[in-house]
Amino acid sequence: MASLDPPWGEIDTLLLDMDGTLLDLHFDNVFFRDLVPRVCGERWGMAPELARERVLGIYGEVAGTLAWYDLNHLSRALGLELMPLKEELLHLMRMHPGVPEFLDRVRRSGRACHLVTNAHPLSLDLKLARMPIREFFTSVVTSHDLGHPKESLPFWPRLREQLGFSPERTLLIDDSEPVLLAAHRFGLGHLLHIASPSSRDPVRPSWRFPTVAGVHSLLPALPG
């Protein structure tokens, strides 16, 4: 896995993804891949494998669009209220190793640090209520407020207008290659891929962007 410490002297602003970058994506994977198909199958009276295929098809219809991250849209499409189901999996919600230390180091360095997520506001509120990370951020932005997902190019000029960062002196850390590619096309100066978004899945390094397993890997070289 190609790894490269960011040139911290050239960076004034950090844009940090939440799910997969700061929080273990295992929570969301179990929710969308296992719990939702199982509950839908029980309600629809379908065999588990058929229910899973149908649910994944519904996901696929909106993949890559803002609707994929919209819990209200998915609830209507599935005929199932999703937010109450998340309560069943709260025991799986956790931060990745080194996240509090990394965020504290960034804050002490004096850099602006923004949480920039595709998470639906309801899901965002649930996670921020349980994970003690809100205090570390200059601001919190969800793509639902800007009308485009992060993997869409129009998202980025809107984000710049709202936050006022200098693209050439900004670092984005994200586990999604499509998001990083959109940010690259916009002109963001520094991009870093997270190769281990879920603690239960194999490491998936990027061959397109500088890659680290997680933000804990950045601690030794991070001033602050």
C-alpha positions in Angstrom: 0.0 0.0 0.0 1.5 3.3 -1.1 1.5 5.7 1.9 2.4 9.4 2.1 2.3 11.8 5.0 0.5 15.0 4.0 2.8 18.1 3.6 1.4 19.7 6.8 3.2 23.0 6.2 1.1 23.5 3.1 -2.2 22.7 4.7 -4.5 25.2 6.5 -7.8 23.4 6.4 -8.9 19.8 6.9 -12.1 18.3 5.5 -12.9 15.0 7.2 -15.4 12.3 6.2 -17.3 10.6 9.0 -18.4 7.1 8.2 -15.4 4.9 7.4 -12.9 7.6 8.1 -13.6 8.5 11.7 -16.3 6.0 12.6 -16.1 2.3 11.9 -18.2 1.5 8.8 -19.1 -1.9 10.3 -22.1 -0.3 11.9 -23.5 0.9 8.6 -22.6 -2.3 6.7 -24.4 -4.5 9.2 -27.4 -2.1 9.1 -27.8 -1.9 5.3 -26.5 -5.3 4.3 -27.9 -7.5 7.0 -30.5 -5.9 9.3 -32.6 -4.0 6.7 -32.9 -7.0 4.3 -33.7 -9.4 7.2 -36.5 -7.1 8.5 -37.9 -6.4 5.0 -37.9 -10.2 4.3 -39.9 -10.8 7.5 -42.4 -8.1 6.5 -42.7 -9.2 2.9 -42.9 -12.9 3.7 -39.9 -13.6 1.4 -37.0 -15.9 1.7 -33.9 -14.2 3.1 -31.9 -14.4 -0.1 -34.8 -13.1 -2.3 -35.4 -10.2 0.2 -31.8 -9.3 0.2 -31.7 -9.3 -3.6 -34.8 -7.0 -3.7 -33.4 -4.6 -1.1 -30.0 -4.4 -2.9 -31.9 -3.6 -6.1 -33.7 -0.7 -4.4 -30.4 0.6 -3.2 -28.9 0.2 -6.6 -31.6 2.4 -8.2 -30.3 5.5 -6.3 -26.6 4.6 -5.8 -24.3 7.5 -6.3 -27.1 10.1 -5.8 -28.2 12.1 -2.8 -31.3 9.8 -2.5 -29.0 6.9 -1.6 -28.1 8.7 1.6 -31.6 10.0 2.3 -33.1 7.9 5.0 -36.6 9.3 4.3 -36.4 8.3 0.7 -35.2 4.8 1.5 -37.8 4.4 4.1 -40.5 5.2 1.6 -39.0 2.9 -1.1 -38.7 0.0 1.4 -42.0 0.6 3.2 -40.0 0.5 6.4 -39.0 3.2 8.9 -35.2 3.0 9.1 -34.2 5.3 12.0 -35.8 3.1 14.7 -34.0 0.1 13.4 -30.6 1.8 14.0 -31.3 1.7 17.7 -30.8 -2.1 17.6 -27.2 -1.7 16.5 -25.9 1.1 18.7 -23.6 -1.4 20.4 -21.7 -1.6 17.0 -21.1 2.2 16.7 -17.5 3.1 17.5 -14.7 5.3 16.5 -11.6 4.0 14.7 -8.4 3.7 16.7 -6.6 7.0 17.2 -9.5 9.3 16.2 -9.7 11.3 19.4 -5.9 11.8 19.5 -5.8 12.8 15.8 -8.7 15.3 16.2 -7.1 16.8 19.3 -3.8 17.1 17.6 -5.4 18.9 14.6 -7.2 21.3 16.9 -4.1 22.1 18.8 -2.3 22.8 15.5 -4.7 25.7 14.9 -5.9 24.4 11.6 -9.6 24.7 10.6 -11.2 21.3 10.7 -14.6 20.6 9.1 -16.7 17.4 9.3 -18.0 16.9 5.7 -20.4 14.0 5.3 -23.0 12.4 3.1 -24.9 11.2 6.2 -28.5 12.1 6.4 -29.2 14.7 9.1 -31.1 12.2 11.3 -28.2 9.7 11.1 -25.7 12.5 11.7 -27.5 13.6 14.8 -27.6 10.1 16.2 -23.9 9.5 15.7 -22.8 12.9 17.0 -24.9 12.3 20.1 -23.1 9.1 20.9 -19.6 9.8 19.6 -17.7 12.6 21.3 -16.2 14.3 18.2 -18.4 17.4 17.6 -16.3 19.6 19.8 -13.2 19.2 17.5 -14.8 20.6 14.4 -15.0 24.2 13.2 -18.2 23.3 11.4 -20.3 20.2 10.4 -21.6 20.0 6.9 -23.9 17.4 5.4 -24.3 17.1 1.6 -28.1 17.2 2.1 -27.8 20.9 3.0 -25.9 21.6 -0.3 -28.2 19.5 -2.6 -25.5 17.3 -4.0 -23.5 14.2 -2.7 -19.8 14.6 -2.2 -19.0 12.4 -5.3 -20.8 15.0 -7.5 -18.6 17.8 -8.8 -21.3 20.5 -8.1 -21.0 19.8 -4.4 -17.5 21.2 -4.1 -17.9 24.8 -5.3 -20.9 25.0 -3.0 -18.9 23.7 -0.1 -16.1 26.2 -0.8 -18.6 29.1 -0.9 -20.0 28.0 2.4 -16.7 27.4 4.2 -14.4 29.8 2.4 -11.4 27.5 2.3 -8.5 27.8 -0.2 -8.6 24.6 -2.3 -4.8 24.5 -2.8 -4.2 24.5 1.0 -7.0 22.1 1.9 -6.7 18.4 2.8 -9.6 16.0 2.3 -9.5 12.6 4.0 -12.1 10.1 2.8 -12.5 6.4 2.3 -14.4 6.9 -1.0 -12.5 7.1 -4.3 -15.4 8.6 -6.2 -15.5 11.4 -3.6 -11.8 12.0 -3.8 -11.9 12.0 -7.6 -14.7 14.7 -7.6 -12.6 16.8 -5.2 -9.5 16.3 -7.4 -11.4 17.5 -10.4 -12.6 20.5 -8.5 -9.0 21.4 -7.7 -8.5 20.4 -4.0 -4.8 20.4 -3.3 -4.4 17.5 -1.0 -6.2 14.2 -0.9 -5.8 11.2 1.3 -7.6 7.8 1.0 -8.6 5.6 4.0 -8.0 2.0 3.1 -9.7 0.3 6.1 -13.1 1.9 6.6 -14.5 -1.2 8.3 -12.8 -3.1 11.0 -14.3 -6.3 9.7 -13.5 -6.0 6.0 -10.2 -6.5 4.2 -8.0 -3.5 3.7 -8.7 -1.8 0.3 -5.9 0.5 -0.7 -6.2 3.0 -3.4 -3.8 3.0 -6.4 -5.1 6.4 -7.5 -4.6 8.4 -4.3 -2.1 8.4 -1.3 -3.4 5.9 1.1 -3.2 5.1 4.8 -5.0 2.4 6.8 -6.6 5.0 9.1 -6.0 8.5 10.7 -4.0 6.9 13.5 -1.2 6.4 10.9 -0.9 10.1 10.6 -0.2 10.8 14.2 3.7 10.4 14.2 4.2 13.1 11.6 1.3 15.4 12.6 2.5 18.6 14.3 0.5 20.1 17.0 
